[in-house]
């Protein structure tokens, strides 16, 4: 497994700039979209700076959108400045404020750099990068397998073995130790090993736990006793409750073998699984997100997976350089 760098979430303004890129170039934009975009650009210097940074990195498709704004008479001074030829960049910097733009451009560069090499991951005990799965041997004889874009901290002492999962997913193979319980902590609660092997996956607002051997005990929030989960079972843990995942033919730990198994799941779930395996920003339309997907796909080739989906489902993929990929339903 080749090691690649971890990617962090983009900041809110860059996310908005990407959303505008997709919206304006989707083929479905109208005059209202153009006016709204012009208003967004003029709203704050940070918006213009983020759009400029995106334009410079993609170097395609954005300038026509700006030109259209000018032709339609919707362009504000900041929009006109952004659409100036490359040779007039000092003028654009002067318009936005040279110090602010320099700072934001540096920040924007760091944001895109973080798609491959995150700063936050450097401060954790264990971490993996984009498209990297890695096994870590622990001092007690246990081992952890981390999925791509995952990070965790270790708190081992004479009385405890605590793993704090910061992001992503892990599979723990736990060595016996009668004196020290083995616990994985997430933002929603704790998972205590009562056996030897289990998976924990941190998601937005919830944690997925799957027991591969023996059992574990889930304690959401500050709950004391917790709830037992047996071998072959999975559950979502939220800060105030645990919800069982009913049996399916999908193995939630299949990523450990480098594959993604889906059985009648929405495309949105598939893209969520692919995101840790590509530095590209993946976007999907609401209609495409609902398309149901079946199959087994290689995680290490996410762009090939998208092509396979396009070949078999009513989908289309649009790309802006190697930074942004948009999945939509195919036109009838």
Secondary structure as UniProt FT lines:
FT   HELIX           12..24
FT   HELIX           31..43
FT   HELIX           45..58
FT   HELIX           62..71
FT   TURN            72..73
FT   HELIX           77..82
FT   HELIX           86..88
FT   HELIX           89..96
FT   HELIX           98..113
FT   TURN            114..116
FT   HELIX           120..123
FT   STRAND          126..127
FT   TURN            130..131
FT   STRAND          134..137
FT   TURN            139..140
FT   STRAND          143..146
FT   TURN            148..149
FT   STRAND          151..156
FT   STRAND          160..173
FT   STRAND          181..185
FT   STRAND          189..193
FT   STRAND          197..203
FT   TURN            204..205
FT   STRAND          206..213
FT   STRAND          215..220
FT   TURN            221..222
FT   STRAND          227..230
FT   TURN            231..232
FT   STRAND          234..238
FT   TURN            239..240
FT   STRAND          241..245
FT   TURN            252..253
FT   HELIX           254..257
FT   STRAND          259..266
FT   HELIX           267..275
FT   TURN            276..277
FT   STRAND          281..284
FT   HELIX           286..289
FT   STRAND          292..298
FT   HELIX           299..301
FT   HELIX           302..312
FT   STRAND          315..320
FT   TURN            321..323
FT   STRAND          324..329
//
